Amino acid sequence: MTERTASIERTTSETTIALSLNLDGTGAVQVDSGWGFADHMLTLIGFWAGFDLTLRCKGDTHVDAHHTLEDVGICFGQALNQCLADKTGIQRIGFAKVPMDEAMTEVNIDISGRPYLVYRGDELLPPVMAGEEADLWREFFKSVAFAAKMNMHICYLYGKNGHHLLESACKGLGLALRMAASRTRAQLLSTKGSLDS
């Protein structure tokens, strides 16, 4: 089987990022984004997906974590897209509903080549999480969805603790990616014979 790996390097005036990804790994994750809370959540995504993920980011966190998290999402999405290549044989659709104590989140994705994000229930999140605005996470998930060219729906169903809600979303995304990226077919899973690229 072809190795499904990618390495991304991205440098702007706001961030410098180096990322490597192996979809058929063991869940070995090493992340240093410059923001410990993001490291925790990114580690959850990689681990629950079963991906090997290495990430180093130096960003303008003296401003805030917005550019860091957005650009990490872009790089992660680009790496996913590269790893999946023409998408032949993948299950394509993945989903998970994950509890975390009192919180519950549902994640559904379709690696269709048609980027879209639906992000619902985020009013349950506190406005500020780990010293940063909670809306940064919508920007992160949007960046991943559009760079990976996937349809992503994240619905926070209920919960009171922001950390728990976001943790259930990140675990759910990892599980959904594991399912969608799994090679279960011999052919491209599309009745039209192609996926938009």
Secondary structure as GFF3:
##gff-version 3
##sequence-region A 1 197
A	DSSP	beta_strand	5	11	.	.	.	ID=ss1
A	DSSP	beta_strand	15	22	.	.	.	ID=ss2
A	DSSP	beta_strand	29	32	.	.	.	ID=ss3
A	DSSP	alpha_helix	36	49	.	.	.	ID=ss4
A	DSSP	beta_strand	52	59	.	.	.	ID=ss5
A	DSSP	alpha_helix	66	84	.	.	.	ID=ss6
A	DSSP	beta_strand	93	100	.	.	.	ID=ss7
A	DSSP	beta_strand	103	110	.	.	.	ID=ss8
A	DSSP	beta_strand	116	120	.	.	.	ID=ss9
A	DSSP	three_ten_helix	122	124	.	.	.	ID=ss10
A	DSSP	beta_strand	128	129	.	.	.	ID=ss11
A	DSSP	beta_strand	132	133	.	.	.	ID=ss12
A	DSSP	alpha_helix	136	148	.	.	.	ID=ss13
A	DSSP	beta_strand	151	158	.	.	.	ID=ss14
A	DSSP	alpha_helix	162	181	.	.	.	ID=ss15
###
